[in-house]
Amino acid sequence: MNKQNEIQLKQEKLLGCGTFVWNSAKPQEVKWSVGMFALVEMREQDINLSIIKSIIVDEDLQEIEENFTYNIKACKENFDVLIRIKCGKNQIKKLNCRLDCSYDNEGVITEAIGVCIDMSFDNQRDYSTRLNDEKFYRLFGDAPIGISLLRTDGTCFLSNESFTKNVKYSDYELKDLPFQALIEEEQQHAFVNLYSNVIKSKIPSFRKDFRIVDKNGEKIWYEITVSSVKDINDCIKYIIVMTQPSQRNAANVSKKGLVSTIREELIDLSLRDSLSGLYNRQYVLKRLKELILIYYEKHLSFSALLVDVDYINKINVKYGYDCGDKVIHVLSEIFKTLTRDTDVCARWGGEEFIIVFPELDIDTALKLGERLRTEVKNTIIVWEGKEIQMTVSVNVTTYTSEDTLKTFLAKVDHVLYEDKKENRDSVRII
């Protein structure tokens, strides 16, 4: 070791620190001082980023990388990072790394000079920032409410875990961030006015509900309490901000739940036939598309009953349309008794109905079709003292590899609209 290195090592040992330099000309290399090697208890060697990553405690690595990335993207010239490193025989050292960074005109980092100080055992020193940090986390780190300390200019410098979880920002992302930037834009002016009154000692504190916008853009009401902390000379040292969920959220959740329920009910109404209470053609088309997709993905077919009510027009002419409506309603109730929750029972047209059975083979569908035909024929409908017996024609089909949505629908329409004069009161496979 030359004389210059010896002097540097003595100086760094006295200060309990080590230094390093990184330059964009050689992005994978990092130059360490002799004090840096002594600090981490490593022999002198060529240092690269991979070696540095290997000595950082594994669970800290991702957060440290995110911290560096965030500060460099923000083109911060100075910032601190707390790093735990592995050295010696299963020994962990805690280093505070202070970086001074340079950037080009496009905001790309060109050089970083760092000073690392051993924070592990040197409790005698008056590192005021470190001691204040440790005191803060000891007092408020596990507090159930969000707590953040602000400078008089409104920027954050310490935040506990509850607050970082609430706003979904990491501690280093919050550092130096104006607290008002977390408030919904429409309410920022009101917050700043109240905050300035605290700073000017016009009021000692205030408590008010504000909506905080988290990192994902979600807006949540919080009850925010802002108070000043003064020194023995009655000068403000810092501002403490406490946040906890507002009772407005419960009201909002209830309101949103009601709105959501009403919306769902309206959607359901738009997909149902008003007379029969069954689903309409629009809903069937939607479900058929889903079932066809399942057919090609999982090879699960589906069957359908195409049901036509026989001679409904004669009922309308003989007894009136009100009677015809009652017939439709009664038969719809019969159809529903034959379906499962996963089945689709719908009114396709005036007197035409379709019942779709997912994952049901055609033989079973045929038996259900016969049961439906029998149930309808055995049902007597009474209208103004007169008994009316109805019959239905049932066509049974299943979706195959030769079908498409277009051909399947064409088959349905052909059977229900064009082939209805034949095969009354019957069940057949098509």
C-alpha positions as CSV (number, residue, x, y, z in Angstrom):
1,M,0.0,0.0,0.0
2,N,1.5,3.3,-1.0
3,K,1.8,6.3,1.4
4,Q,-1.3,8.1,-0.1
5,N,-3.5,5.1,0.4
6,E,-2.2,4.7,4.0
7,I,-3.2,8.3,4.8
8,Q,-6.6,7.8,3.1
9,L,-7.2,4.6,5.0
10,K,-6.4,6.3,8.4
11,Q,-8.7,9.2,7.6
12,E,-11.5,6.9,6.6
13,K,-11.0,4.7,9.7
14,L,-11.1,7.8,11.9
15,L,-14.4,8.8,10.2
16,G,-15.7,5.2,10.2
17,C,-16.5,5.5,6.5
18,G,-15.5,4.4,3.0
19,T,-16.0,6.0,-0.4
20,F,-16.6,4.8,-3.9
21,V,-17.0,6.2,-7.5
22,W,-19.1,5.0,-10.4
23,N,-18.9,6.4,-13.9
24,S,-21.2,5.8,-16.9
25,A,-18.1,5.2,-19.1
26,K,-17.7,1.8,-17.3
27,P,-21.2,1.1,-16.0
28,Q,-20.4,-2.3,-14.5
29,E,-17.3,-1.2,-12.6
30,V,-17.2,0.6,-9.2
31,K,-14.0,2.0,-7.8
32,W,-13.7,1.5,-4.0
33,S,-11.4,3.3,-1.6
34,V,-9.1,1.3,0.7
35,G,-11.4,2.4,3.6
36,M,-14.4,0.9,1.8
37,F,-12.7,-2.5,1.6
38,A,-11.8,-2.2,5.3
39,L,-15.4,-1.2,6.1
40,V,-16.9,-4.3,4.5
41,E,-13.9,-6.5,5.5
42,M,-12.9,-7.6,2.0
43,R,-9.5,-7.9,0.4
44,E,-8.7,-5.3,-2.3
45,Q,-9.9,-6.5,-5.7
46,D,-11.7,-5.2,-8.8
47,I,-15.3,-4.4,-7.9
48,N,-18.3,-4.7,-10.1
49,L,-22.1,-4.4,-9.6
50,S,-22.5,-8.2,-9.3
51,I,-20.1,-8.3,-6.4
52,I,-21.9,-5.5,-4.6
53,K,-25.2,-7.2,-5.1
54,S,-23.8,-10.5,-3.7
55,I,-22.8,-8.9,-0.3
56,I,-26.2,-7.1,0.2
57,V,-28.6,-8.9,2.5
58,D,-30.9,-10.8,0.1
59,E,-34.3,-9.6,1.4
60,D,-33.1,-5.9,1.1
61,L,-31.8,-6.1,-2.5
62,Q,-35.0,-5.5,-4.4
63,E,-36.0,-2.5,-2.2
64,I,-32.5,-1.0,-2.5
65,E,-32.6,-1.4,-6.3
66,E,-36.0,0.3,-6.5
67,N,-34.8,3.1,-4.2
68,F,-31.8,3.7,-6.5
69,T,-33.9,3.6,-9.6
70,Y,-36.5,5.9,-8.2
71,N,-34.0,8.6,-7.1
72,I,-32.0,8.4,-10.3
73,K,-35.1,8.7,-12.5
74,A,-36.1,11.7,-10.5
75,C,-32.5,13.1,-11.2
76,K,-31.9,13.7,-7.5
77,E,-28.4,15.0,-6.9
78,N,-28.2,13.9,-3.3
79,F,-29.9,11.0,-1.5
80,D,-29.3,8.5,1.3
81,V,-29.8,4.7,1.2
82,L,-29.6,2.4,4.2
83,I,-27.9,-0.8,3.2
84,R,-27.3,-4.0,5.2
85,I,-24.3,-6.0,4.0
86,K,-22.9,-9.5,4.8
87,C,-19.3,-9.5,6.0
88,G,-17.0,-11.6,8.1
89,K,-18.3,-14.7,9.8
90,N,-22.1,-14.4,9.5
91,Q,-21.9,-10.7,10.5
92,I,-24.3,-8.1,9.2
93,K,-23.2,-4.4,9.0
94,K,-25.6,-1.5,8.6
95,L,-24.2,1.2,6.3
96,N,-25.7,4.6,5.6
97,C,-24.8,5.4,2.0
98,R,-24.9,9.1,0.9
99,L,-24.7,9.6,-2.9
100,D,-23.8,12.7,-4.9
101,C,-24.9,12.2,-8.5
102,S,-24.3,14.1,-11.8
103,Y,-26.5,14.0,-14.9
104,D,-26.2,15.1,-18.5
105,N,-28.6,17.5,-20.2
106,E,-31.0,14.7,-21.0
107,G,-31.3,13.6,-17.4
108,V,-29.1,10.5,-17.8
109,I,-26.8,9.8,-14.8
110,T,-23.1,10.1,-15.7
111,E,-21.3,9.8,-12.3
112,A,-22.1,8.9,-8.7
113,I,-19.8,9.5,-5.7
114,G,-20.7,7.7,-2.5
115,V,-19.7,7.9,1.1
116,C,-20.7,4.9,3.3
117,I,-20.7,5.2,7.1
118,D,-20.9,2.2,9.5
119,M,-24.1,2.6,11.5
120,S,-23.9,-0.8,13.2
121,F,-22.2,-0.1,16.5
122,D,-21.3,3.6,16.7
123,N,-24.0,4.7,19.0
124,Q,-21.8,7.3,20.7
125,R,-21.9,9.6,17.7
126,D,-24.5,12.3,17.3
127,Y,-26.0,11.3,14.0
128,S,-29.0,13.5,14.6
129,T,-30.9,12.3,11.5
130,R,-30.3,8.7,12.2
131,L,-31.3,9.1,15.9
132,N,-34.4,11.0,15.0
133,D,-35.3,8.3,12.4
134,E,-34.8,5.5,14.9
135,K,-36.8,7.3,17.6
136,F,-39.6,7.9,15.1
137,Y,-39.8,4.3,14.0
138,R,-39.5,3.1,17.6
139,L,-42.5,5.3,18.6
140,F,-44.7,5.2,15.5
141,G,-43.4,2.4,13.3
142,D,-46.1,-0.1,14.3
143,A,-48.9,2.5,15.0
144,P,-52.3,1.4,13.5
145,I,-52.8,4.9,12.1
146,G,-50.8,6.5,9.3
147,I,-48.2,9.0,10.6
148,S,-45.9,11.3,8.5
149,L,-43.5,14.0,9.6
150,L,-43.3,17.1,7.4
151,R,-40.9,19.9,7.1
152,T,-42.3,23.4,7.4
153,D,-42.4,23.6,3.6
154,G,-44.8,20.7,3.5
155,T,-42.5,18.0,2.2
156,C,-42.4,14.6,3.8
157,F,-39.2,13.3,5.5
158,L,-40.5,10.3,7.6
159,S,-43.5,8.1,7.3
160,N,-44.5,5.0,9.2
161,E,-45.6,1.7,7.7
162,S,-49.3,2.2,8.1
163,F,-49.1,5.4,6.0
164,T,-47.0,3.9,3.2
165,K,-49.5,1.0,3.0
166,N,-52.4,3.4,2.8
167,V,-51.0,5.5,0.0
168,K,-49.2,2.5,-1.7
169,Y,-45.9,4.6,-1.9
170,S,-42.6,3.3,-0.5
171,D,-40.9,5.3,2.2
172,Y,-38.2,6.6,-0.2
173,E,-40.9,7.6,-2.8
174,L,-42.6,9.8,-0.1
175,K,-39.3,11.4,1.0
176,D,-39.3,15.0,-0.2
177,L,-42.7,14.7,-1.7
178,P,-45.1,17.6,-0.9
179,F,-47.9,16.2,1.2
180,Q,-50.5,18.3,-0.6
181,A,-49.6,16.3,-3.8
182,L,-51.4,13.3,-2.1
183,I,-54.6,15.2,-1.7
184,E,-57.3,15.2,-4.4
185,E,-56.6,18.2,-6.7
186,E,-60.0,19.9,-5.9
187,Q,-59.2,19.9,-2.2
188,Q,-55.5,20.9,-2.3
189,H,-56.2,24.6,-2.0
190,A,-58.2,24.0,1.2
191,F,-55.5,21.8,2.7
192,V,-52.7,24.4,1.9
193,N,-54.7,27.2,3.5
194,L,-55.2,25.3,6.7
195,Y,-51.6,24.0,6.7
196,S,-50.2,27.6,6.2
197,N,-52.2,28.7,9.2
198,V,-50.5,26.1,11.3
199,I,-47.1,27.2,10.0
200,K,-47.9,30.8,10.8
201,S,-49.0,29.7,14.3
202,K,-52.5,31.1,13.7
203,I,-53.9,27.8,14.8
204,P,-52.1,25.0,16.7
205,S,-53.6,22.2,14.6
206,F,-56.6,21.2,12.5
207,R,-58.6,18.0,11.8
208,K,-60.6,17.6,8.6
209,D,-61.6,15.0,6.1
210,F,-59.7,14.9,2.8
211,R,-59.6,12.5,-0.1
212,I,-56.1,11.0,-0.5
213,V,-55.2,9.7,-4.0
214,D,-52.9,6.6,-3.7
215,K,-50.2,5.6,-6.1
216,N,-52.8,3.6,-8.2
217,G,-55.1,6.6,-8.5
218,E,-57.7,5.3,-6.0
219,K,-59.3,8.1,-4.0
220,I,-60.2,7.3,-0.3
221,W,-61.5,9.6,2.4
222,Y,-59.2,10.0,5.4
223,E,-59.5,12.0,8.6
224,I,-56.3,14.1,8.6
225,T,-55.0,15.7,11.8
226,V,-52.1,18.2,11.4
227,S,-50.2,19.5,14.4
228,S,-47.0,21.5,14.9
229,V,-44.1,20.4,17.1
230,K,-42.1,23.2,18.6
231,D,-38.7,23.5,20.3
232,I,-37.8,25.2,23.5
233,N,-37.7,28.6,21.7
234,D,-41.2,28.1,20.4
235,C,-40.0,27.6,16.9
236,I,-41.7,24.9,14.7
237,K,-39.3,21.9,14.3
238,Y,-41.6,19.9,12.1
239,I,-45.3,19.1,11.4
240,I,-46.8,15.8,12.4
241,V,-49.7,14.5,10.2
242,M,-51.9,11.6,11.4
243,T,-54.3,9.9,9.0
244,Q,-57.0,7.3,9.6
245,P,-59.9,6.2,7.3
246,S,-62.9,8.5,7.5
247,Q,-66.4,7.4,8.4
248,R,-67.4,8.8,5.0
249,N,-65.9,5.6,3.4
250,A,-68.6,3.4,5.0
251,A,-71.3,5.7,3.6
252,N,-69.6,5.7,0.2
253,V,-69.3,1.9,0.3
254,S,-73.0,1.6,1.2
255,K,-73.9,4.1,-1.6
256,K,-71.7,2.3,-4.1
257,G,-73.2,-1.0,-3.1
258,L,-76.7,0.4,-3.6
259,V,-75.7,1.9,-7.0
260,S,-74.1,-1.4,-8.0
261,T,-77.2,-3.3,-7.0
262,I,-79.5,-1.0,-8.9
263,R,-77.1,-1.2,-12.0
264,E,-77.1,-5.0,-11.8
265,E,-80.9,-5.1,-11.5
266,L,-81.3,-2.8,-14.5
267,I,-78.9,-4.9,-16.6
268,D,-80.8,-8.0,-15.6
269,L,-84.1,-6.3,-16.6
270,S,-82.7,-5.4,-20.0
271,L,-81.8,-9.1,-20.6
272,R,-85.3,-10.4,-19.7
273,D,-88.6,-10.7,-21.5
274,S,-91.2,-8.6,-19.6
275,L,-94.1,-11.0,-20.2
276,S,-92.6,-14.4,-19.4
277,G,-89.8,-13.3,-17.0
278,L,-87.4,-15.5,-19.0
279,Y,-84.2,-14.3,-20.6
280,N,-84.5,-12.7,-24.0
281,R,-82.8,-13.4,-27.4
282,Q,-80.0,-10.9,-26.6
283,Y,-78.9,-12.8,-23.5
284,V,-79.1,-16.2,-25.3
285,L,-76.7,-14.9,-28.0
286,K,-74.3,-13.8,-25.4
287,R,-74.4,-17.2,-23.6
288,L,-74.1,-19.1,-26.9
289,K,-70.9,-17.2,-27.7
290,E,-69.5,-18.1,-24.3
291,L,-70.5,-21.8,-24.6
292,I,-69.0,-22.1,-28.1
293,L,-65.7,-20.7,-26.8
294,I,-65.8,-23.3,-24.0
295,Y,-66.5,-26.0,-26.5
296,Y,-63.3,-25.2,-28.5
297,E,-61.2,-24.7,-25.3
298,K,-62.4,-27.6,-23.2
299,H,-64.3,-29.8,-25.7
300,L,-67.5,-29.5,-23.7
301,S,-70.6,-29.4,-25.9
302,F,-74.1,-28.2,-25.1
303,S,-77.6,-29.2,-26.2
304,A,-80.8,-27.2,-26.7
305,L,-84.5,-27.6,-26.8
306,L,-86.3,-25.4,-29.4
307,V,-89.8,-25.1,-28.2
308,D,-92.8,-23.8,-30.3
309,V,-96.2,-23.3,-28.6
310,D,-98.8,-24.9,-30.9
311,Y,-101.8,-22.9,-32.1
312,I,-101.2,-19.8,-29.9
313,N,-102.7,-17.6,-32.6
314,K,-106.0,-19.4,-32.4
315,I,-106.0,-18.8,-28.6
316,N,-105.5,-15.1,-29.3
317,V,-108.3,-14.9,-31.8
318,K,-110.7,-17.0,-29.7
319,Y,-110.1,-15.7,-26.2
320,G,-108.1,-12.5,-26.7
321,Y,-104.5,-11.5,-26.3
322,D,-104.8,-11.3,-22.5
323,C,-105.5,-15.0,-22.5
324,G,-102.6,-15.6,-24.9
325,D,-100.3,-13.7,-22.5
326,K,-101.5,-15.9,-19.6
327,V,-100.7,-19.0,-21.6
328,I,-97.2,-17.8,-22.3
329,H,-96.7,-17.0,-18.6
330,V,-98.0,-20.4,-17.4
331,L,-95.9,-22.3,-19.9
332,S,-92.8,-20.2,-19.0
333,E,-93.2,-21.4,-15.4
334,I,-93.3,-25.0,-16.5
335,F,-90.1,-24.5,-18.6
336,K,-88.3,-23.0,-15.6
337,T,-89.0,-26.1,-13.5
338,L,-86.9,-28.2,-15.9
339,T,-83.8,-26.1,-15.8
340,R,-80.7,-25.9,-13.5
341,D,-79.0,-22.7,-12.4
342,T,-76.5,-23.1,-15.2
343,D,-79.1,-23.6,-17.9
344,V,-80.5,-20.8,-20.1
345,C,-84.3,-20.6,-20.5
346,A,-85.4,-17.8,-22.8
347,R,-88.2,-16.5,-25.0
348,W,-86.8,-16.4,-28.5
349,G,-89.8,-14.8,-30.2
350,G,-93.6,-14.5,-29.8
351,E,-94.4,-18.2,-29.1
352,E,-90.9,-19.6,-29.6
353,F,-88.6,-20.5,-26.7
354,I,-85.2,-22.0,-26.4
355,I,-83.6,-23.8,-23.4
356,V,-79.9,-24.3,-23.5
357,F,-78.2,-27.1,-21.4
358,P,-74.4,-26.7,-21.0
359,E,-72.5,-30.0,-20.8
360,L,-75.6,-32.1,-21.6
361,D,-75.6,-34.9,-24.2
362,I,-78.4,-35.1,-26.8
363,D,-79.9,-38.3,-25.4
364,T,-80.5,-36.7,-22.0
365,A,-81.8,-33.5,-23.7
366,L,-84.3,-35.7,-25.7
367,K,-85.7,-37.2,-22.4
368,L,-86.0,-33.7,-21.0
369,G,-87.8,-32.6,-24.2
370,E,-90.3,-35.4,-23.8
371,R,-90.9,-34.6,-20.2
372,L,-91.5,-30.9,-21.1
373,R,-94.0,-31.9,-23.8
374,T,-95.9,-34.2,-21.4
375,E,-95.9,-31.5,-18.6
376,V,-97.4,-28.9,-20.9
377,K,-100.1,-31.3,-22.3
378,N,-101.2,-32.3,-18.8
379,T,-101.5,-28.7,-17.7
380,I,-105.0,-27.2,-17.8
381,I,-105.2,-23.4,-18.0
382,V,-108.4,-21.9,-16.8
383,W,-109.6,-18.7,-18.5
384,E,-112.9,-17.0,-17.6
385,G,-114.3,-20.4,-16.5
386,K,-113.1,-22.2,-19.5
387,E,-110.4,-24.9,-19.5
388,I,-107.7,-24.7,-22.1
389,Q,-105.2,-27.4,-23.0
390,M,-102.0,-26.5,-24.8
391,T,-99.4,-28.5,-26.6
392,V,-95.8,-27.7,-27.7
393,S,-93.5,-29.0,-30.5
394,V,-90.0,-29.7,-29.2
395,N,-86.9,-30.0,-31.4
396,V,-83.7,-31.2,-29.8
397,T,-80.2,-30.4,-31.1
398,T,-76.6,-30.3,-29.9
399,Y,-73.6,-28.2,-30.9
400,T,-71.0,-30.2,-32.9
401,S,-67.6,-29.5,-34.6
402,E,-69.5,-28.8,-37.9
403,D,-71.5,-26.0,-36.4
404,T,-70.6,-22.3,-36.1
405,L,-72.6,-19.6,-34.3
406,K,-74.1,-18.5,-37.6
407,T,-75.1,-22.0,-38.7
408,F,-76.5,-22.9,-35.2
409,L,-78.7,-19.8,-35.2
410,A,-79.8,-20.5,-38.7
411,K,-80.9,-23.9,-37.6
412,V,-82.8,-22.5,-34.7
413,D,-84.6,-19.9,-36.8
414,H,-85.5,-22.4,-39.5
415,V,-87.0,-24.8,-37.0
416,L,-88.9,-22.2,-35.0
417,Y,-90.2,-20.0,-37.9
418,E,-90.3,-22.0,-41.1
419,D,-90.9,-25.6,-40.0
420,K,-93.6,-24.9,-37.4
421,K,-96.6,-26.3,-39.4
422,E,-95.3,-29.8,-39.1
423,N,-94.8,-32.1,-36.2
424,R,-97.2,-30.6,-33.7
425,D,-97.2,-32.0,-30.1
426,S,-94.0,-33.9,-30.8
427,V,-90.3,-34.2,-29.8
428,R,-87.7,-34.9,-32.4
429,I,-83.9,-34.6,-33.0
430,I,-82.7,-32.2,-35.7
